[in-house]
C-alpha cells in the first residue's frame, strides 16, 4: 500500500478522540507498524540517509498522528540509525534490525537522565564489567532514564540502546552503548522497570516513561562500544555514539513544517464555511472580516514558504560536500524557525475558531501542544541556538547565506550578526567573558530566527511562491522585530501595516487556490471543515437522554 494511500486504511480512519488513552497509544503503535511495513526503507537507506530516507520522512501522514512520528523517530532514526554502522561487527544485530524495519519490535535510545537532562557527560547509569558480561544498574533516582516510551505494550516487544558509564575494576572507562531488550510481548524484562508518565496536557498520548535497571545481567555481546580502554577524550567518544541526534533535529522539524499546512487548511475551510447574520437578511462567511483574514492568510503564507524551504533544506542535508557542523547548524536554524512559526500561526488560528479551536479533534490546538514537545526533542531550541550562534560568532561554524542579500529580512540578520560581533569584540575574555552570558546568550535564538526568516523567504522566492504570499511572510516577520526595522531600515510600523493591507487584498481572492495547492485535505479529520464532516462526527458522540420529569420550583 502506497504511503499516500495509508490515510484510507481503517487504522487511520479510526477516530482516536473516542478511545481511552491506552487504546489511543496502542493505535499509535499499530499505525507505526503499518507505516514501517509499507514504506520499504532498507538499512542502507537509514544508515546513509539516502534520498529515499528523506522522502518518506517528509510525508504529511506524520502530522496526522504526531505520536506516530515520535515512535518512528525513536525506532528508525535513533535506534536503527545508531545500529547501522555496527551490524557488520555484531552480526546478531541484523535480525534485530530486520524486526525493527518490519515493525515486529520497536526501539529506543535511552540517554538522558531525570537528574541530568542535556548534561550527558555526567549521566550515572553504570555498566560494571564482570566475568562473562556486564551488570547494568541505576544507582539512584537521579539516574532514571527519562523519557523514551518504554512502557510494555501488549503484543509489541521493545528494545533499546542504553547509554551507560562503563566501570572496569572500579575505573571509569567512559560512556558506551549497550543493546538491551526492555520488554517482550507480555511485559517488562527481569530487572527493568518502567513507570508510564501522566499524559502531556493537550498532546497526542504516548507511553512516555521513566526507566530504571536493577542489576541487570548483560552478555558480552550487548556491548556496542568501540573499546573498553579508557578514552582519551570522553566527550568526543560520547558524541561519536549519539551522531543520529543531529539528524533527528532535522527530521522533527520536517514533520512540524507540514503542520502549518494543516493549520491553514482547517482555518481557511472553517472560515469559509462558518456564516453569521449580516446587517440585512443575508448571511456572510466570517472570512469577510479582516480579523479572520489575517490569521488564515498568514498561516497560508507560512505554510507555502516553509514548504519551499523544506525542500531546499533537505537538499543541503543530502549534499556530501557540506561541512557536518554547517549541516547541524542549519538543522538548528530550521528547527527553531519552523517550530516558532508553526506555534505562532496555530495559536492565532485556534483562537479565531472560537470554542471549536480548543478541542484536539479539530487538529490545531493539539498540533500546537505536540509542537511544544518537538521544541524539546533532540535538544531544546534555546540551548541548541546558544551553542550554534556562539560558534558562529567564534567563526567555528559557517551557516549558509540567503540567496537574496538585498532583502529586508537578509539585512535584518546581517545587522544582528554585526551588532553581536561588534559587542563580543569589546569583551576582554571573548566568549568566556561574563558579559557574553549576560548580553549575547539572550540574543542567540532571535539571531538564528532572523537568519531562518531570511533563508525561508529567499528559498520561497527562488521556488516561485506567489508574490502576495511572499509579501505577507515578509511583513509578518518584520512585525517580530518592528523596532529594528524602524531604526535601521527606515521602515515604520505604519508602512508595515499598509504593506500588509496590500498583500492581503492581493492574496485573498486566491485563498482557495493556495489551500488546494497544499494537497493535505485528504489527511484532515477535523469535523468543523464541512457540514458533512460535522454531521458524521456528531453521530459518533455519546448522547444522554431520559424520561425524568422536568424540575419544578
Secondary structure as a PSIPRED ss2 file (coil, helix, strand):
# PSIPRED VFORMAT (PSIPRED V4.0)

   1 X C   1.000  0.000  0.000
   2 X C   1.000  0.000  0.000
   3 X H   0.000  1.000  0.000
   4 X H   0.000  1.000  0.000
   5 X H   0.000  1.000  0.000
   6 X H   0.000  1.000  0.000
   7 X H   0.000  1.000  0.000
   8 X H   0.000  1.000  0.000
   9 X C   1.000  0.000  0.000
  10 X H   0.000  1.000  0.000
  11 X H   0.000  1.000  0.000
  12 X H   0.000  1.000  0.000
  13 X H   0.000  1.000  0.000
  14 X C   1.000  0.000  0.000
  15 X C   1.000  0.000  0.000
  16 X H   0.000  1.000  0.000
  17 X H   0.000  1.000  0.000
  18 X H   0.000  1.000  0.000
  19 X C   1.000  0.000  0.000
  20 X C   1.000  0.000  0.000
  21 X H   0.000  1.000  0.000
  22 X H   0.000  1.000  0.000
  23 X H   0.000  1.000  0.000
  24 X H   0.000  1.000  0.000
  25 X H   0.000  1.000  0.000
  26 X H   0.000  1.000  0.000
  27 X H   0.000  1.000  0.000
  28 X H   0.000  1.000  0.000
  29 X H   0.000  1.000  0.000
  30 X H   0.000  1.000  0.000
  31 X H   0.000  1.000  0.000
  32 X H   0.000  1.000  0.000
  33 X H   0.000  1.000  0.000
  34 X H   0.000  1.000  0.000
  35 X H   0.000  1.000  0.000
  36 X H   0.000  1.000  0.000
  37 X H   0.000  1.000  0.000
  38 X H   0.000  1.000  0.000
  39 X H   0.000  1.000  0.000
  40 X C   1.000  0.000  0.000
  41 X C   1.000  0.000  0.000
  42 X C   1.000  0.000  0.000
  43 X H   0.000  1.000  0.000
  44 X H   0.000  1.000  0.000
  45 X H   0.000  1.000  0.000
  46 X H   0.000  1.000  0.000
  47 X H   0.000  1.000  0.000
  48 X H   0.000  1.000  0.000
  49 X C   1.000  0.000  0.000
  50 X C   1.000  0.000  0.000
  51 X H   0.000  1.000  0.000
  52 X H   0.000  1.000  0.000
  53 X H   0.000  1.000  0.000
  54 X H   0.000  1.000  0.000
  55 X H   0.000  1.000  0.000
  56 X H   0.000  1.000  0.000
  57 X H   0.000  1.000  0.000
  58 X C   1.000  0.000  0.000
  59 X C   1.000  0.000  0.000
  60 X C   1.000  0.000  0.000
  61 X H   0.000  1.000  0.000
  62 X H   0.000  1.000  0.000
  63 X H   0.000  1.000  0.000
  64 X H   0.000  1.000  0.000
  65 X C   1.000  0.000  0.000
  66 X H   0.000  1.000  0.000
  67 X H   0.000  1.000  0.000
  68 X H   0.000  1.000  0.000
  69 X H   0.000  1.000  0.000
  70 X H   0.000  1.000  0.000
  71 X H   0.000  1.000  0.000
  72 X H   0.000  1.000  0.000
  73 X H   0.000  1.000  0.000
  74 X H   0.000  1.000  0.000
  75 X H   0.000  1.000  0.000
  76 X H   0.000  1.000  0.000
  77 X H   0.000  1.000  0.000
  78 X H   0.000  1.000  0.000
  79 X H   0.000  1.000  0.000
  80 X H   0.000  1.000  0.000
  81 X H   0.000  1.000  0.000
  82 X H   0.000  1.000  0.000
  83 X H   0.000  1.000  0.000
  84 X H   0.000  1.000  0.000
  85 X H   0.000  1.000  0.000
  86 X H   0.000  1.000  0.000
  87 X C   1.000  0.000  0.000
  88 X C   1.000  0.000  0.000
  89 X C   1.000  0.000  0.000
  90 X C   1.000  0.000  0.000
  91 X C   1.000  0.000  0.000
  92 X C   1.000  0.000  0.000
  93 X H   0.000  1.000  0.000
  94 X H   0.000  1.000  0.000
  95 X H   0.000  1.000  0.000
  96 X H   0.000  1.000  0.000
  97 X H   0.000  1.000  0.000
  98 X H   0.000  1.000  0.000
  99 X H   0.000  1.000  0.000
 100 X H   0.000  1.000  0.000
 101 X H   0.000  1.000  0.000
 102 X C   1.000  0.000  0.000
 103 X C   1.000  0.000  0.000
 104 X C   1.000  0.000  0.000
 105 X E   0.000  0.000  1.000
 106 X E   0.000  0.000  1.000
 107 X E   0.000  0.000  1.000
 108 X E   0.000  0.000  1.000
 109 X E   0.000  0.000  1.000
 110 X E   0.000  0.000  1.000
 111 X C   1.000  0.000  0.000
 112 X C   1.000  0.000  0.000
 113 X E   0.000  0.000  1.000
 114 X C   1.000  0.000  0.000
 115 X C   1.000  0.000  0.000
 116 X C   1.000  0.000  0.000
 117 X C   1.000  0.000  0.000
 118 X C   1.000  0.000  0.000
 119 X C   1.000  0.000  0.000
 120 X H   0.000  1.000  0.000
 121 X H   0.000  1.000  0.000
 122 X H   0.000  1.000  0.000
 123 X C   1.000  0.000  0.000
 124 X C   1.000  0.000  0.000
 125 X C   1.000  0.000  0.000
 126 X E   0.000  0.000  1.000
 127 X E   0.000  0.000  1.000
 128 X E   0.000  0.000  1.000
 129 X E   0.000  0.000  1.000
 130 X E   0.000  0.000  1.000
 131 X C   1.000  0.000  0.000
 132 X C   1.000  0.000  0.000
 133 X E   0.000  0.000  1.000
 134 X E   0.000  0.000  1.000
 135 X E   0.000  0.000  1.000
 136 X E   0.000  0.000  1.000
 137 X E   0.000  0.000  1.000
 138 X C   1.000  0.000  0.000
 139 X C   1.000  0.000  0.000
 140 X C   1.000  0.000  0.000
 141 X H   0.000  1.000  0.000
 142 X H   0.000  1.000  0.000
 143 X H   0.000  1.000  0.000
 144 X C   1.000  0.000  0.000
 145 X E   0.000  0.000  1.000
 146 X E   0.000  0.000  1.000
 147 X E   0.000  0.000  1.000
 148 X C   1.000  0.000  0.000
 149 X C   1.000  0.000  0.000
 150 X C   1.000  0.000  0.000
 151 X C   1.000  0.000  0.000
 152 X C   1.000  0.000  0.000
 153 X E   0.000  0.000  1.000
 154 X C   1.000  0.000  0.000
 155 X C   1.000  0.000  0.000
 156 X E   0.000  0.000  1.000
 157 X E   0.000  0.000  1.000
 158 X E   0.000  0.000  1.000
 159 X E   0.000  0.000  1.000
 160 X E   0.000  0.000  1.000
 161 X E   0.000  0.000  1.000
 162 X E   0.000  0.000  1.000
 163 X E   0.000  0.000  1.000
 164 X E   0.000  0.000  1.000
 165 X E   0.000  0.000  1.000
 166 X E   0.000  0.000  1.000
 167 X E   0.000  0.000  1.000
 168 X E   0.000  0.000  1.000
 169 X C   1.000  0.000  0.000
 170 X C   1.000  0.000  0.000
 171 X E   0.000  0.000  1.000
 172 X E   0.000  0.000  1.000
 173 X E   0.000  0.000  1.000
 174 X E   0.000  0.000  1.000
 175 X E   0.000  0.000  1.000
 176 X E   0.000  0.000  1.000
 177 X E   0.000  0.000  1.000
 178 X E   0.000  0.000  1.000
 179 X E   0.000  0.000  1.000
 180 X E   0.000  0.000  1.000
 181 X E   0.000  0.000  1.000
 182 X E   0.000  0.000  1.000
 183 X E   0.000  0.000  1.000
 184 X C   1.000  0.000  0.000
 185 X C   1.000  0.000  0.000
 186 X C   1.000  0.000  0.000
 187 X C   1.000  0.000  0.000
 188 X E   0.000  0.000  1.000
 189 X C   1.000  0.000  0.000
 190 X C   1.000  0.000  0.000
 191 X C   1.000  0.000  0.000
 192 X E   0.000  0.000  1.000
 193 X E   0.000  0.000  1.000
 194 X E   0.000  0.000  1.000
 195 X E   0.000  0.000  1.000
 196 X E   0.000  0.000  1.000
 197 X C   1.000  0.000  0.000
 198 X C   1.000  0.000  0.000
 199 X C   1.000  0.000  0.000
 200 X C   1.000  0.000  0.000
 201 X C   1.000  0.000  0.000
 202 X C   1.000  0.000  0.000
 203 X C   1.000  0.000  0.000
 204 X C   1.000  0.000  0.000
 205 X C   1.000  0.000  0.000
 206 X C   1.000  0.000  0.000
 207 X C   1.000  0.000  0.000
 208 X C   1.000  0.000  0.000
 209 X E   0.000  0.000  1.000
 210 X E   0.000  0.000  1.000
 211 X E   0.000  0.000  1.000
 212 X E   0.000  0.000  1.000
 213 X E   0.000  0.000  1.000
 214 X C   1.000  0.000  0.000
 215 X C   1.000  0.000  0.000
 216 X E   0.000  0.000  1.000
 217 X E   0.000  0.000  1.000
 218 X E   0.000  0.000  1.000
 219 X E   0.000  0.000  1.000
 220 X H   0.000  1.000  0.000
 221 X H   0.000  1.000  0.000
 222 X H   0.000  1.000  0.000
 223 X E   0.000  0.000  1.000
 224 X C   1.000  0.000  0.000
 225 X C   1.000  0.000  0.000
 226 X C   1.000  0.000  0.000
 227 X C   1.000  0.000  0.000
 228 X C   1.000  0.000  0.000
 229 X C   1.000  0.000  0.000
 230 X C   1.000  0.000  0.000
 231 X C   1.000  0.000  0.000
 232 X C   1.000  0.000  0.000
 233 X C   1.000  0.000  0.000
 234 X H   0.000  1.000  0.000
 235 X H   0.000  1.000  0.000
 236 X H   0.000  1.000  0.000
 237 X H   0.000  1.000  0.000
 238 X H   0.000  1.000  0.000
 239 X H   0.000  1.000  0.000
 240 X H   0.000  1.000  0.000
 241 X H   0.000  1.000  0.000
 242 X C   1.000  0.000  0.000
 243 X C   1.000  0.000  0.000
 244 X H   0.000  1.000  0.000
 245 X H   0.000  1.000  0.000
 246 X H   0.000  1.000  0.000
 247 X H   0.000  1.000  0.000
 248 X H   0.000  1.000  0.000
 249 X H   0.000  1.000  0.000
 250 X H   0.000  1.000  0.000
 251 X H   0.000  1.000  0.000
 252 X H   0.000  1.000  0.000
 253 X H   0.000  1.000  0.000
 254 X H   0.000  1.000  0.000
 255 X H   0.000  1.000  0.000
 256 X H   0.000  1.000  0.000
 257 X H   0.000  1.000  0.000
 258 X H   0.000  1.000  0.000
 259 X H   0.000  1.000  0.000
 260 X H   0.000  1.000  0.000
 261 X H   0.000  1.000  0.000
 262 X H   0.000  1.000  0.000
 263 X H   0.000  1.000  0.000
 264 X H   0.000  1.000  0.000
 265 X H   0.000  1.000  0.000
 266 X H   0.000  1.000  0.000
 267 X H   0.000  1.000  0.000
 268 X H   0.000  1.000  0.000
 269 X H   0.000  1.000  0.000
 270 X H   0.000  1.000  0.000
 271 X H   0.000  1.000  0.000
 272 X H   0.000  1.000  0.000
 273 X H   0.000  1.000  0.000
 274 X C   1.000  0.000  0.000
 275 X E   0.000  0.000  1.000
 276 X E   0.000  0.000  1.000
 277 X E   0.000  0.000  1.000
 278 X C   1.000  0.000  0.000
 279 X C   1.000  0.000  0.000
 280 X C   1.000  0.000  0.000
 281 X C   1.000  0.000  0.000
 282 X C   1.000  0.000  0.000
 283 X E   0.000  0.000  1.000
 284 X E   0.000  0.000  1.000
 285 X E   0.000  0.000  1.000
 286 X H   0.000  1.000  0.000
 287 X H   0.000  1.000  0.000
 288 X H   0.000  1.000  0.000
 289 X C   1.000  0.000  0.000
 290 X H   0.000  1.000  0.000
 291 X H   0.000  1.000  0.000
 292 X H   0.000  1.000  0.000
 293 X H   0.000  1.000  0.000
 294 X H   0.000  1.000  0.000
 295 X H   0.000  1.000  0.000
 296 X H   0.000  1.000  0.000
 297 X H   0.000  1.000  0.000
 298 X H   0.000  1.000  0.000
 299 X H   0.000  1.000  0.000
 300 X H   0.000  1.000  0.000
 301 X H   0.000  1.000  0.000
 302 X H   0.000  1.000  0.000
 303 X H   0.000  1.000  0.000
 304 X H   0.000  1.000  0.000
 305 X H   0.000  1.000  0.000
 306 X H   0.000  1.000  0.000
 307 X H   0.000  1.000  0.000
 308 X H   0.000  1.000  0.000
 309 X H   0.000  1.000  0.000
 310 X H   0.000  1.000  0.000
 311 X H   0.000  1.000  0.000
 312 X H   0.000  1.000  0.000
 313 X H   0.000  1.000  0.000
 314 X H   0.000  1.000  0.000
 315 X H   0.000  1.000  0.000
 316 X H   0.000  1.000  0.000
 317 X H   0.000  1.000  0.000
 318 X H   0.000  1.000  0.000
 319 X C   1.000  0.000  0.000
 320 X C   1.000  0.000  0.000
 321 X C   1.000  0.000  0.000
 322 X C   1.000  0.000  0.000
 323 X C   1.000  0.000  0.000
 324 X H   0.000  1.000  0.000
 325 X H   0.000  1.000  0.000
 326 X H   0.000  1.000  0.000
 327 X H   0.000  1.000  0.000
 328 X H   0.000  1.000  0.000
 329 X H   0.000  1.000  0.000
 330 X H   0.000  1.000  0.000
 331 X H   0.000  1.000  0.000
 332 X H   0.000  1.000  0.000
 333 X H   0.000  1.000  0.000
 334 X H   0.000  1.000  0.000
 335 X H   0.000  1.000  0.000
 336 X H   0.000  1.000  0.000
 337 X H   0.000  1.000  0.000
 338 X H   0.000  1.000  0.000
 339 X H   0.000  1.000  0.000
 340 X H   0.000  1.000  0.000
 341 X H   0.000  1.000  0.000
 342 X H   0.000  1.000  0.000
 343 X H   0.000  1.000  0.000
 344 X H   0.000  1.000  0.000
 345 X H   0.000  1.000  0.000
 346 X H   0.000  1.000  0.000
 347 X H   0.000  1.000  0.000
 348 X H   0.000  1.000  0.000
 349 X H   0.000  1.000  0.000
 350 X H   0.000  1.000  0.000
 351 X H   0.000  1.000  0.000
 352 X C   1.000  0.000  0.000
 353 X C   1.000  0.000  0.000
 354 X H   0.000  1.000  0.000
 355 X H   0.000  1.000  0.000
 356 X H   0.000  1.000  0.000
 357 X H   0.000  1.000  0.000
 358 X H   0.000  1.000  0.000
 359 X C   1.000  0.000  0.000
 360 X H   0.000  1.000  0.000
 361 X H   0.000  1.000  0.000
 362 X H   0.000  1.000  0.000
 363 X C   1.000  0.000  0.000
 364 X H   0.000  1.000  0.000
 365 X H   0.000  1.000  0.000
 366 X H   0.000  1.000  0.000
 367 X H   0.000  1.000  0.000
 368 X H   0.000  1.000  0.000
 369 X H   0.000  1.000  0.000
 370 X H   0.000  1.000  0.000
 371 X H   0.000  1.000  0.000
 372 X H   0.000  1.000  0.000
 373 X H   0.000  1.000  0.000
 374 X H   0.000  1.000  0.000
 375 X H   0.000  1.000  0.000
 376 X H   0.000  1.000  0.000
 377 X C   1.000  0.000  0.000
 378 X C   1.000  0.000  0.000
 379 X C   1.000  0.000  0.000
 380 X C   1.000  0.000  0.000
 381 X H   0.000  1.000  0.000
 382 X H   0.000  1.000  0.000
 383 X H   0.000  1.000  0.000
 384 X H   0.000  1.000  0.000
 385 X H   0.000  1.000  0.000
 386 X H   0.000  1.000  0.000
 387 X H   0.000  1.000  0.000
 388 X H   0.000  1.000  0.000
 389 X H   0.000  1.000  0.000
 390 X H   0.000  1.000  0.000
 391 X H   0.000  1.000  0.000
 392 X H   0.000  1.000  0.000
 393 X H   0.000  1.000  0.000
 394 X C   1.000  0.000  0.000
 395 X C   1.000  0.000  0.000
 396 X C   1.000  0.000  0.000
 397 X C   1.000  0.000  0.000
 398 X C   1.000  0.000  0.000
 399 X C   1.000  0.000  0.000
 400 X C   1.000  0.000  0.000
 401 X C   1.000  0.000  0.000
 402 X C   1.000  0.000  0.000
 403 X C   1.000  0.000  0.000
 404 X C   1.000  0.000  0.000
 405 X C   1.000  0.000  0.000
 406 X C   1.000  0.000  0.000
 407 X C   1.000  0.000  0.000
 408 X H   0.000  1.000  0.000
 409 X H   0.000  1.000  0.000
 410 X H   0.000  1.000  0.000
 411 X H   0.000  1.000  0.000
 412 X H   0.000  1.000  0.000
 413 X H   0.000  1.000  0.000
 414 X H   0.000  1.000  0.000
 415 X H   0.000  1.000  0.000
 416 X H   0.000  1.000  0.000
 417 X H   0.000  1.000  0.000
 418 X H   0.000  1.000  0.000
 419 X H   0.000  1.000  0.000
 420 X H   0.000  1.000  0.000
 421 X H   0.000  1.000  0.000
 422 X H   0.000  1.000  0.000
 423 X H   0.000  1.000  0.000
 424 X H   0.000  1.000  0.000
 425 X H   0.000  1.000  0.000
 426 X C   1.000  0.000  0.000
 427 X C   1.000  0.000  0.000
 428 X C   1.000  0.000  0.000
 429 X C   1.000  0.000  0.000
 430 X H   0.000  1.000  0.000
 431 X H   0.000  1.000  0.000
 432 X H   0.000  1.000  0.000
 433 X C   1.000  0.000  0.000
 434 X H   0.000  1.000  0.000
 435 X H   0.000  1.000  0.000
 436 X H   0.000  1.000  0.000
 437 X H   0.000  1.000  0.000
 438 X H   0.000  1.000  0.000
 439 X H   0.000  1.000  0.000
 440 X H   0.000  1.000  0.000
 441 X H   0.000  1.000  0.000
 442 X H   0.000  1.000  0.000
 443 X H   0.000  1.000  0.000
 444 X H   0.000  1.000  0.000
 445 X H   0.000  1.000  0.000
 446 X H   0.000  1.000  0.000
 447 X H   0.000  1.000  0.000
 448 X H   0.000  1.000  0.000
 449 X H   0.000  1.000  0.000
 450 X H   0.000  1.000  0.000
 451 X H   0.000  1.000  0.000
 452 X H   0.000  1.000  0.000
 453 X H   0.000  1.000  0.000
 454 X H   0.000  1.000  0.000
 455 X H   0.000  1.000  0.000
 456 X H   0.000  1.000  0.000
 457 X H   0.000  1.000  0.000
 458 X H   0.000  1.000  0.000
 459 X H   0.000  1.000  0.000
 460 X H   0.000  1.000  0.000
 461 X H   0.000  1.000  0.000
 462 X H   0.000  1.000  0.000
 463 X H   0.000  1.000  0.000
 464 X C   1.000  0.000  0.000
 465 X C   1.000  0.000  0.000
 466 X C   1.000  0.000  0.000
 467 X H   0.000  1.000  0.000
 468 X H   0.000  1.000  0.000
 469 X H   0.000  1.000  0.000
 470 X H   0.000  1.000  0.000
 471 X H   0.000  1.000  0.000
 472 X H   0.000  1.000  0.000
 473 X H   0.000  1.000  0.000
 474 X H   0.000  1.000  0.000
 475 X H   0.000  1.000  0.000
 476 X H   0.000  1.000  0.000
 477 X H   0.000  1.000  0.000
 478 X H   0.000  1.000  0.000
 479 X H   0.000  1.000  0.000
 480 X H   0.000  1.000  0.000
 481 X H   0.000  1.000  0.000
 482 X H   0.000  1.000  0.000
 483 X H   0.000  1.000  0.000
 484 X H   0.000  1.000  0.000
 485 X H   0.000  1.000  0.000
 486 X H   0.000  1.000  0.000
 487 X H   0.000  1.000  0.000
 488 X H   0.000  1.000  0.000
 489 X C   1.000  0.000  0.000
 490 X C   1.000  0.000  0.000
 491 X C   1.000  0.000  0.000
 492 X C   1.000  0.000  0.000
 493 X H   0.000  1.000  0.000
 494 X H   0.000  1.000  0.000
 495 X H   0.000  1.000  0.000
 496 X H   0.000  1.000  0.000
 497 X H   0.000  1.000  0.000
 498 X H   0.000  1.000  0.000
 499 X H   0.000  1.000  0.000
 500 X H   0.000  1.000  0.000
 501 X H   0.000  1.000  0.000
 502 X H   0.000  1.000  0.000
 503 X H   0.000  1.000  0.000
 504 X H   0.000  1.000  0.000
 505 X H   0.000  1.000  0.000
 506 X H   0.000  1.000  0.000
 507 X H   0.000  1.000  0.000
 508 X H   0.000  1.000  0.000
 509 X C   1.000  0.000  0.000
 510 X C   1.000  0.000  0.000
 511 X H   0.000  1.000  0.000
 512 X H   0.000  1.000  0.000
 513 X H   0.000  1.000  0.000
 514 X H   0.000  1.000  0.000
 515 X H   0.000  1.000  0.000
 516 X H   0.000  1.000  0.000
 517 X H   0.000  1.000  0.000
 518 X H   0.000  1.000  0.000
 519 X C   1.000  0.000  0.000
 520 X C   1.000  0.000  0.000
 521 X H   0.000  1.000  0.000
 522 X H   0.000  1.000  0.000
 523 X H   0.000  1.000  0.000
 524 X C   1.000  0.000  0.000
 525 X C   1.000  0.000  0.000
 526 X C   1.000  0.000  0.000
 527 X H   0.000  1.000  0.000
 528 X H   0.000  1.000  0.000
 529 X H   0.000  1.000  0.000
 530 X C   1.000  0.000  0.000
 531 X H   0.000  1.000  0.000
 532 X H   0.000  1.000  0.000
 533 X H   0.000  1.000  0.000
 534 X H   0.000  1.000  0.000
 535 X H   0.000  1.000  0.000
 536 X H   0.000  1.000  0.000
 537 X H   0.000  1.000  0.000
 538 X H   0.000  1.000  0.000
 539 X H   0.000  1.000  0.000
 540 X C   1.000  0.000  0.000
 541 X C   1.000  0.000  0.000
 542 X C   1.000  0.000  0.000
 543 X C   1.000  0.000  0.000
 544 X C   1.000  0.000  0.000
 545 X C   1.000  0.000  0.000
 546 X C   1.000  0.000  0.000
 547 X C   1.000  0.000  0.000
 548 X C   1.000  0.000  0.000
 549 X C   1.000  0.000  0.000
 550 X C   1.000  0.000  0.000
 551 X C   1.000  0.000  0.000
 552 X C   1.000  0.000  0.000
 553 X C   1.000  0.000  0.000
